[in-house]
């Protein structure tokens, strides 16, 4: 029943990588489902898939044919692959039978201690970090004590700072007198007064 809807998608086969986000040394299932009946009829016992890293290292993976349900015409090939190092891997079907289909998928492999993999708070690691750096771990019910625990970074000035008012300078007085005189002379010249 599913073959008609799959064939209407216009693809000869479907490549699946599960899970797409895995850990180092975790098995990843790579499977190819043949949708087109003519391709399924001419398929052999295995299909070849290439696993490539970002730096160009390639590994060939052979997918074996699965035993389908009795009377089912859908053919699936699968195998497991284990990545030894973290990184982004490109998985592409290289078998000549499906070369025109250009089936490609991507898998991301993370180290088990990768902090981006698990966003939950690691209290033990934070406690160790606080001990090493001379910090403190404070329970939520003691958050009110934080202001008293922080060091006082206030600056104390011993002597009175020297200040000089602006009006005690001679050039300021001269500027004010010049501006006032200039305005008065300007008004007299244009006869506003």
Secondary structure as the mmCIF struct_conf table of DSSP 4:
data_model
#
loop_
_struct_conf.conf_type_id
_struct_conf.id
_struct_conf.beg_label_comp_id
_struct_conf.beg_label_asym_id
_struct_conf.beg_label_seq_id
_struct_conf.end_label_comp_id
_struct_conf.end_label_asym_id
_struct_conf.end_label_seq_id
HELX_RH_AL_P HELX_RH_AL_P1 UNK A 2 UNK A 7
TURN_TY1_P TURN_TY1_P1 UNK A 8 UNK A 10
BEND BEND1 UNK A 12 UNK A 12
STRN STRN1 UNK A 13 UNK A 18
BEND BEND2 UNK A 20 UNK A 20
STRN STRN2 UNK A 21 UNK A 23
TURN_TY1_P TURN_TY1_P2 UNK A 24 UNK A 25
STRN STRN3 UNK A 27 UNK A 34
BEND BEND3 UNK A 36 UNK A 36
HELX_RH_AL_P HELX_RH_AL_P2 UNK A 37 UNK A 42
BEND BEND4 UNK A 45 UNK A 45
STRN STRN4 UNK A 46 UNK A 52
TURN_TY1_P TURN_TY1_P3 UNK A 54 UNK A 55
BEND BEND5 UNK A 56 UNK A 56
STRN STRN5 UNK A 58 UNK A 65
HELX_LH_PP_P HELX_LH_PP_P1 UNK A 66 UNK A 69
TURN_TY1_P TURN_TY1_P4 UNK A 70 UNK A 71
STRN STRN6 UNK A 75 UNK A 82
BEND BEND6 UNK A 84 UNK A 85
STRN STRN7 UNK A 87 UNK A 93
HELX_RH_3T_P HELX_RH_3T_P1 UNK A 96 UNK A 101
STRN STRN8 UNK A 104 UNK A 110
TURN_TY1_P TURN_TY1_P5 UNK A 112 UNK A 113
TURN_TY1_P TURN_TY1_P6 UNK A 115 UNK A 117
BEND BEND7 UNK A 120 UNK A 120
HELX_RH_AL_P HELX_RH_AL_P3 UNK A 123 UNK A 133
TURN_TY1_P TURN_TY1_P7 UNK A 134 UNK A 134
HELX_RH_3T_P HELX_RH_3T_P2 UNK A 140 UNK A 145
HELX_RH_AL_P HELX_RH_AL_P4 UNK A 146 UNK A 149
BEND BEND8 UNK A 150 UNK A 150
BEND BEND9 UNK A 159 UNK A 159
HELX_LH_PP_P HELX_LH_PP_P2 UNK A 160 UNK A 162
HELX_RH_3T_P HELX_RH_3T_P3 UNK A 166 UNK A 168
HELX_RH_AL_P HELX_RH_AL_P5 UNK A 170 UNK A 189
TURN_TY1_P TURN_TY1_P8 UNK A 190 UNK A 191
#
